[in-house]
Amino acid sequence: MTQGIDLTDRVAVVTAGASGLGAYAAISLARYGADVVIGDIDAEAAAKTVAEVEALGRRALFVETNALLTDQLESLVEQAAKAFGRVDILVNNAGGVSKRNFMDSIEKSWRKHIDMNLVSMLAATYAAVKVMREGKRGGVIINVSSVEGTRGAPGFAVYAACKAGMINFTSSMAAELADDGIRVLALAPDMVRTPGITRFGAETPETAAARERYIPLRRMGDAEEYGGLVAFLCSDMASYLTGIHLRVDGGALAATGFQRSKDTGSWELLHP
Ligand SMILES: NC(=O)c1ccc[n+]([C@@H]2O[C@H](COP(=O)([O-])OP(=O)(O)OC[C@H]3O[C@@H](n4cnc5c(N)ncnc54)[C@H](O)[C@@H]3O)[C@@H](O)[C@H]2O)c1
């Protein structure tokens, strides 16, 4: 029986891995033994993540990659395989959102959301599975969706539709790739602290208090909690998991429609 998380000698490719959740994944995978290839547009942030991976004694490579361009994602995977000889793990982390009601949005924005969140996953998966199949050692693909992929998200409709698509694609691929020994999983975070999250507004005592009321675990997730989960899912400890999505939300979606009372702290229906 497999004991512990050991990713020694495995090679991971992380899209948009220079900062935020991608960097948390990259650093955690390295902590458990993996070499890491980061594709991102931000060379400066990537240099810091590369340095952190190398400080852990693992190899790291940055490949400048615009996740809106499928040929650059294909090249990212090819360069990873060329540099480190294999690809065992792909984290489809690239994604992004801007807030606007659907009827106020334009086609250019729909297409950008779809390219960034959905097409980037398709292109990187296509390229990585080819390399994984050639290597005949199986692999793991983690698709970074969102809680918005499992509920309506007013103001974020196209993003949410893409994130739902990521979860559905995860199920199909789990079946199509099972005989290759490739496991496919999705993560659905709500609030894990990253530059992307804080861009929606600075943390104030009021926002922290509001968060305490709707998240059962009372707070945002952090880098270690998120990274540890990614490493576990990529390890042989999780060898019987495929085709599922895991909410990384401190219980927020489990308590949907309820929040803690400001007065008593007990759970109450939002609209009794
Ligand atoms: N942080 C959360 O709690 C949360 C919640 C739900 C979903 N997500 C998903 O997690 C993923 C990462 O989110 P985050 O919060 O870490 O974001 P972030 O904004 O903090 O980091 C995004 C990274 O993407 C890179 N990037 C931006 N545009 C790019 C492009 N065109 N090509 C390549 N790289 C590009 C940035 O340089 C940065 O390194 C996204 O798919 C997001 O939808 C995050």
The ligand as a MOL file (V3000), in Angstrom:
LIG
                    3D

  0  0  0     0  0            999 V3000
M  V30 BEGIN CTAB
M  V30 COUNTS 44 48 0 0 0
M  V30 BEGIN ATOM
M  V30 1 N -8.2300 32.1710 -5.9500 0
M  V30 2 C -9.3860 31.5300 -5.8310 0
M  V30 3 O -9.9040 31.3490 -4.7200 0
M  V30 4 C -10.0860 30.9760 -7.0320 0
M  V30 5 C -11.4430 30.6530 -6.9140 0
M  V30 6 C -12.0690 30.0470 -8.0020 0
M  V30 7 C -11.3510 29.7450 -9.1490 0
M  V30 8 N -10.0300 30.1010 -9.2370 0 CHG=1
M  V30 9 C -9.3190 29.7600 -10.4930 0
M  V30 10 O -7.9650 29.4740 -10.1900 0
M  V30 11 C -7.1280 29.8780 -11.2780 0
M  V30 12 C -6.0470 30.8030 -10.7610 0
M  V30 13 O -6.6420 31.8920 -10.0800 0
M  V30 14 P -5.7850 32.8740 -9.1450 0
M  V30 15 O -6.7320 33.3790 -8.1100 0
M  V30 16 O -4.5450 32.1900 -8.7110 0 CHG=-1
M  V30 17 O -5.4590 34.0450 -10.1810 0
M  V30 18 P -4.3070 35.1590 -10.0900 0
M  V30 19 O -4.8770 36.3190 -10.8410 0
M  V30 20 O -3.9090 35.3760 -8.6810 0
M  V30 21 O -3.0640 34.5350 -10.8880 0
M  V30 22 C -3.2260 34.3320 -12.2280 0
M  V30 23 C -1.9180 33.9540 -12.9380 0
M  V30 24 O -2.2880 33.8790 -14.3130 0
M  V30 25 C -1.2890 34.5620 -15.0780 0
M  V30 26 N -1.9090 34.9950 -16.3320 0
M  V30 27 C -2.7860 36.0070 -16.5160 0
M  V30 28 N -3.1090 36.0600 -17.8220 0
M  V30 29 C -2.4220 35.0620 -18.4640 0
M  V30 30 C -2.3390 34.6300 -19.7980 0
M  V30 31 N -3.0280 35.2160 -20.7900 0
M  V30 32 N -1.5370 33.5710 -20.0790 0
M  V30 33 C -0.8190 32.9600 -19.1100 0
M  V30 34 N -0.8520 33.3420 -17.8150 0
M  V30 35 C -1.6540 34.3860 -17.5080 0
M  V30 36 C -0.8490 35.7020 -14.1800 0
M  V30 37 O 0.4020 36.2240 -14.6220 0
M  V30 38 C -0.8100 35.0020 -12.8280 0
M  V30 39 O 0.4520 34.3620 -12.6460 0
M  V30 40 C -8.0670 30.5120 -12.3030 0
M  V30 41 O -8.4220 29.5390 -13.2570 0
M  V30 42 C -9.2730 30.9110 -11.4850 0
M  V30 43 O -10.4610 30.9670 -12.2550 0
M  V30 44 C -9.3930 30.7280 -8.2140 0
M  V30 END ATOM
M  V30 BEGIN BOND
M  V30 1 1 1 2
M  V30 2 2 2 3
M  V30 3 1 2 4
M  V30 4 1 4 5
M  V30 5 2 4 44
M  V30 6 2 5 6
M  V30 7 1 6 7
M  V30 8 2 7 8
M  V30 9 1 8 9
M  V30 10 1 8 44
M  V30 11 1 9 10
M  V30 12 1 9 42
M  V30 13 1 10 11
M  V30 14 1 11 12
M  V30 15 1 11 40
M  V30 16 1 12 13
M  V30 17 1 13 14
M  V30 18 2 14 15
M  V30 19 1 14 16
M  V30 20 1 14 17
M  V30 21 1 17 18
M  V30 22 2 18 19
M  V30 23 1 18 20
M  V30 24 1 18 21
M  V30 25 1 21 22
M  V30 26 1 22 23
M  V30 27 1 23 24
M  V30 28 1 23 38
M  V30 29 1 24 25
M  V30 30 1 25 26
M  V30 31 1 25 36
M  V30 32 1 26 27
M  V30 33 1 26 35
M  V30 34 2 27 28
M  V30 35 1 28 29
M  V30 36 1 29 30
M  V30 37 2 29 35
M  V30 38 1 30 31
M  V30 39 2 30 32
M  V30 40 1 32 33
M  V30 41 2 33 34
M  V30 42 1 34 35
M  V30 43 1 36 37
M  V30 44 1 36 38
M  V30 45 1 38 39
M  V30 46 1 40 41
M  V30 47 1 40 42
M  V30 48 1 42 43
M  V30 END BOND
M  V30 END CTAB
M  END
